[in-house]
Amino acid sequence: MKKLLFIAMVLFMGMSVQAQFSRAELQATGLTCAMCSNAINKALQQLPYVENVKVDIKSSVYQISFREGAAVSIDGLKNAVEDAGFSVGNLKLSGRFNNVSVANDTHVQIGNETFHFLDIKDQVLNGEQTITVVDKNFVSPKKFKKFSSATRMACVHTGKAGSCCSRDGIKADTRIYHVTI
């Protein structure tokens, strides 16, 4: 019986959750003019999974649509902004979810990425949902401090799986994105 339960747990942990991100809202910081906005716009447009970018210059917010079925790189979005000479101040990802159970201070596999949910109520995500990335370099230091204090797991400070994540079957040094709803 124990063997059967162990096999079921391994199969469950190895399964990817049914969800795909279709768009993002990215707020950049450090912009001073329209040329700054244009530099970020061009950098984001060059990413292979980005279909379209619309920018609100006044608020420095970029509405990004992703190509259907394309694997989205969250760090790739941040790197594009940083390579243009700016920083990410906020990143929200939206997509369709199909019975994705999330709980506070737990890890969930979505597509090829692992997400650690912080400061949330246990719930099941269905339909269009938005999650906010709260990792270091995705939010202000003040917000990061708030969210990082919501867990005792070390992965929140490194962004990489450590011994704290092994209980969920996550391999060491796997990239972990910390998010909230």
C-alpha positions as CSV (number, residue, x, y, z in Angstrom):
1,M,0.0,0.0,0.0
2,K,2.8,2.4,0.9
3,K,4.5,1.6,-2.5
4,L,1.3,2.5,-4.4
5,L,0.9,5.7,-2.4
6,F,4.5,6.7,-3.2
7,I,4.1,6.0,-6.9
8,A,0.9,8.1,-7.0
9,M,2.7,11.0,-5.2
10,V,5.6,10.9,-7.7
11,L,3.2,10.9,-10.6
12,F,1.2,13.8,-9.2
13,M,4.3,15.9,-8.5
14,G,5.7,15.2,-12.0
15,M,2.6,16.4,-13.7
16,S,2.5,20.0,-15.0
17,V,-0.5,22.1,-14.0
18,Q,-2.9,23.0,-16.8
19,A,-2.3,26.7,-17.4
20,Q,-0.7,28.9,-20.0
21,F,0.2,32.6,-19.7
22,S,-1.3,34.7,-22.5
23,R,-0.3,38.2,-21.4
24,A,1.7,40.3,-18.9
25,E,1.6,43.8,-17.5
26,L,5.1,45.0,-16.8
27,Q,5.9,48.3,-15.1
28,A,9.5,49.6,-15.7
29,T,11.4,52.0,-13.5
30,G,14.1,54.5,-14.2
31,L,12.5,55.9,-17.4
32,T,12.8,59.6,-18.1
33,C,11.6,60.1,-21.7
34,A,9.8,58.6,-24.7
35,M,13.2,57.3,-26.0
36,C,13.5,55.2,-22.8
37,S,10.1,53.7,-23.4
38,N,11.0,52.9,-27.0
39,A,14.2,51.1,-25.9
40,I,12.3,48.8,-23.7
41,N,9.5,48.3,-26.3
42,K,12.1,47.2,-28.9
43,A,13.8,44.9,-26.4
44,L,10.6,43.2,-25.5
45,Q,9.4,42.9,-29.1
46,Q,12.6,41.0,-29.9
47,L,11.7,38.1,-27.6
48,P,10.5,35.1,-29.6
49,Y,7.5,34.4,-27.3
50,V,6.2,38.1,-27.4
51,E,3.5,38.7,-30.0
52,N,2.7,42.3,-29.3
53,V,3.6,45.2,-26.9
54,K,1.6,48.2,-26.1
55,V,3.0,50.9,-23.9
56,D,1.5,53.6,-21.7
57,I,4.3,56.1,-21.6
58,K,2.9,58.1,-18.7
59,S,2.8,55.2,-16.3
60,S,5.7,53.2,-17.9
61,V,3.5,50.2,-18.1
62,Y,3.8,47.7,-21.0
63,Q,0.9,45.4,-21.9
64,I,2.6,42.3,-23.4
65,S,0.7,39.6,-25.4
66,F,2.4,36.3,-25.8
67,R,2.4,34.0,-28.8
68,E,-0.1,31.1,-28.3
69,G,1.6,27.9,-27.2
70,A,5.0,29.6,-26.7
71,A,7.0,29.0,-23.6
72,V,7.3,32.3,-21.8
73,S,10.6,33.1,-20.0
74,I,9.9,35.3,-17.0
75,D,13.6,36.0,-16.4
76,G,13.8,36.8,-20.2
77,L,11.3,39.6,-19.7
78,K,13.3,41.0,-16.8
79,N,16.6,40.6,-18.7
80,A,15.2,42.5,-21.8
81,V,14.2,45.4,-19.6
82,E,17.6,45.4,-17.8
83,D,19.5,45.1,-21.1
84,A,17.8,48.2,-22.2
85,G,19.2,49.9,-19.1
86,F,16.1,49.9,-16.8
87,S,14.5,47.9,-14.0
88,V,11.3,46.0,-13.5
89,G,9.1,47.6,-10.9
90,N,6.2,45.2,-11.2
91,L,5.3,42.1,-13.3
92,K,1.8,40.6,-13.5
93,L,1.2,37.4,-15.5
94,S,-2.3,36.5,-16.8
95,G,-3.5,33.3,-18.2
96,R,-6.1,30.6,-18.2
97,F,-6.1,28.1,-15.4
98,N,-7.9,24.8,-15.2
99,N,-8.4,23.4,-11.7
100,V,-5.0,24.5,-10.4
101,S,-4.9,24.1,-6.6
102,V,-2.7,26.6,-4.8
103,A,-2.0,27.1,-1.1
104,N,0.1,29.5,0.9
105,D,3.8,28.8,1.1
106,T,3.6,25.9,-1.4
107,H,5.2,25.1,-4.8
108,V,3.2,24.5,-8.0
109,Q,4.6,23.5,-11.4
110,I,3.0,25.6,-14.2
111,G,4.3,24.7,-17.6
112,N,8.1,24.4,-17.3
113,E,8.4,26.7,-14.3
114,T,8.0,26.3,-10.6
115,F,6.0,28.9,-8.6
116,H,6.1,29.4,-4.8
117,F,2.8,31.1,-3.7
118,L,3.1,33.6,-0.9
119,D,0.6,35.4,1.2
120,I,-2.5,33.8,-0.3
121,K,-5.5,31.8,0.8
122,D,-5.8,28.2,-0.3
123,Q,-7.9,28.1,-3.5
124,V,-8.4,26.5,-6.9
125,L,-7.6,28.7,-9.9
126,N,-10.0,28.4,-12.8
127,G,-10.5,30.6,-15.9
128,E,-8.6,33.8,-16.4
129,Q,-6.3,34.6,-13.4
130,T,-3.5,37.0,-12.7
131,I,-0.5,36.3,-10.5
132,T,2.2,38.9,-9.5
133,V,5.9,38.0,-9.4
134,V,7.3,39.2,-6.0
135,D,10.9,38.0,-6.4
136,K,13.9,40.3,-5.8
137,N,14.4,42.6,-8.9
138,F,10.7,42.2,-9.8
139,V,9.4,44.5,-7.0
140,S,10.7,47.3,-4.9
141,P,13.0,46.3,-1.9
142,K,10.2,47.3,0.5
143,K,7.6,45.0,-1.2
144,F,10.2,42.2,-1.4
145,K,10.9,42.5,2.3
146,K,7.2,42.2,3.0
147,F,6.7,39.1,0.9
148,S,10.0,37.4,1.8
149,S,8.9,37.7,5.5
150,A,5.8,35.6,4.6
151,T,7.9,32.4,4.5
152,R,10.8,30.7,6.3
153,M,11.9,29.0,3.1
154,A,15.4,30.1,2.0
155,C,14.4,29.9,-1.7
156,V,12.7,33.3,-1.5
157,H,16.1,35.0,-1.1
158,T,18.0,33.0,-3.7
159,G,15.3,32.3,-6.3
160,K,16.7,28.7,-6.5
161,A,15.4,25.5,-4.9
162,G,17.3,24.5,-1.8
163,S,16.7,21.9,0.9
164,C,13.5,23.7,1.8
165,C,12.0,22.7,-1.6
166,S,13.1,19.1,-1.7
167,R,10.0,18.1,0.3
168,D,8.0,19.0,-2.8
169,G,10.2,16.9,-5.0
170,I,12.0,19.9,-6.6
171,K,15.6,19.4,-7.7
172,A,18.3,21.5,-6.1
173,D,19.1,24.8,-8.0
174,T,15.8,24.8,-9.9
175,R,14.6,28.3,-10.6
176,I,11.7,29.2,-8.3
177,Y,9.5,32.2,-9.0
178,H,7.8,33.6,-5.9
179,V,4.3,34.9,-6.6
180,T,1.1,36.1,-5.1
181,I,-2.5,36.6,-6.2
